[in-house]
Amino acid sequence: MKKFRYSMQNLFIIKQKLEDQAKAAYAAAKMRLNEEEERLFALQRKREAYVEEKRQVMQERLDVPKLNALQLAVDTTDERIQRQTQNVRKAEIALKVAEERLIESMTERKTQERLRENAFEVYKQEMNAEEQKEIDERTSFQYSRSNTEEA
């Protein structure tokens, strides 16, 4: 009995490797997005701390230089928050692109997998047909042989 050999096995292996690479790229994009979101949240907490400190200074004795410094810190943090928000958006877009590539590579790999399974089914049918043919030949040979011996 001959061994099953899928003619497009190399292509199947390449599709698996491409899917693995797409998974890694997706994971990296997801991790980058998480990092960018964490930075954004840290900046927002920092801004809230500055605003709270500014409120406390305003309730206590009026310290104009400190108020100016805190207002400058809030303004600077607001700018950094805006930049970080843009970074988060870019990371979200990169994640969507990576996800689309992953879905595409998974689809291509699954298509190759189905083709391989179909080829294996055809192989099994051919092997069954060959076995059936051999059985038929043996049976007819034994039948003809038993008929010639009886005569």
N, C-alpha and C positions, 0 to 999 in steps of 0.2 A: 504494500500500500504506500503510495507516494505521500510525502509530507505536504501540508498546506503551506502555500507561499502566496502572500498577498503582493500583487504586482506594484502597488503604490505604497508599500511599507515605509519607504524613505520619506515620502510626502506626509504620511501619517505621523511619523516621528518629528518631523519639522513642525507640523501643526501643534503637536503637544508641547514642544519647546517654546514656540511662539506664545502659546497660552500661558505657560509658566512665566515667561518674561512679562506678559501683560498683567498677570496677577501680582508680580513683584512691583511693577510700575504703579499699579493701582494702590497697593499697600503703602508705597512711598508717598504717593500723592495724598492719601488719607492721613498719613502721619504728619505730613507738612501742613495740611489744613488744620489738624488738631493743634499743632504748635503755634500757628498763626492766630488761631482763635484764643489760645491761652495767653498769648502776648496781648491781644486786644483786651481780654478781660482784666489782665494785670494793669494795663493802662487805665481802664475805666475805674478800677478800684483806687488807683493812685490819684486820679482826678477827684473822686469822691472824698478821699482823705484830705486833699488840698482845699476843697470847698468847705468841708467840715471845719478844718483848722481856721479858714478865713472867717467863718461864722463865729467861732469862739473868740477870735481876736476882735471882731466887731462888737461883741457883747461885753468884752472886758474894756480895759483902758484903750483908747484909740491910738494905735501905733501905725501911722501912715507908711513908713518905709516897709514895715513887715507886710501890711496890706498890699502894697504895690508889688512886693516880691511874690506874695502868694497869688495875686492876680496874674502876674507874668507866668508863674508856674502852671496855673490853670490854663492859660492861653496856649502855652507851649505843649501842654499835655493834650489839649484839644486838637492841635495840629498833628501831633503824633498819632492820636486816635484816628483821625481822618486817613492818614497814610496807612496805618495798620488795617483799617477797614478795606482800603483798596487792595492791600496784600491778601486779606481774607477772600475777597471776591476773586482775585486772580487764582488763588489756591482752589477755590470752589470750581472755577472753570477748568483748571487743570485736572481736578478730580473727575469732573464730568467727561472730559476727553478720555481720560484713562479708563473710566468705566465703559464708555462706548467701545473703545479698542478691546477691552476685556470681553465684552459681550460678543463682539465680532469674532474674536479669536476662538471663543468657546463654541460659537456656532459653526465655524469652519472645522474645528476639531471633531465636534459631534457629527458633522456631515461625513467626514472621513471615517469616523468610527462606524457609522451606519453602512457606508459603502463596504467597509472591511467585513462587517457582520454579514451583509448580503453575499459578498464573495465567498465567505465561509459556508453559508447555507448552500450555495451553488456547488461548492466543493463537496459537501456532505452528500448532496443529491447525486453527484457524479460518482462518488465512491459507492454509494448504495446501489446505483445502477450497475456499476462494474461488478460488485459482489453478487448481485442478483444474476447477472449474466454468467459469472463463473459457476454459481450454484446450478443454474439451468443447464450449462454445458456438462457439468459433472453428472447431473441427474440423467440427462439424455444419453451420455456416454455409458453410464451404468445400466440404464434401461436397454440400450442397444446391445450392450455386452451380455446382459442376462438373457436377452432374446436369442442371440446367436449361440449361446451355450445350451439353451433348451432345445434348439433345433437340431 
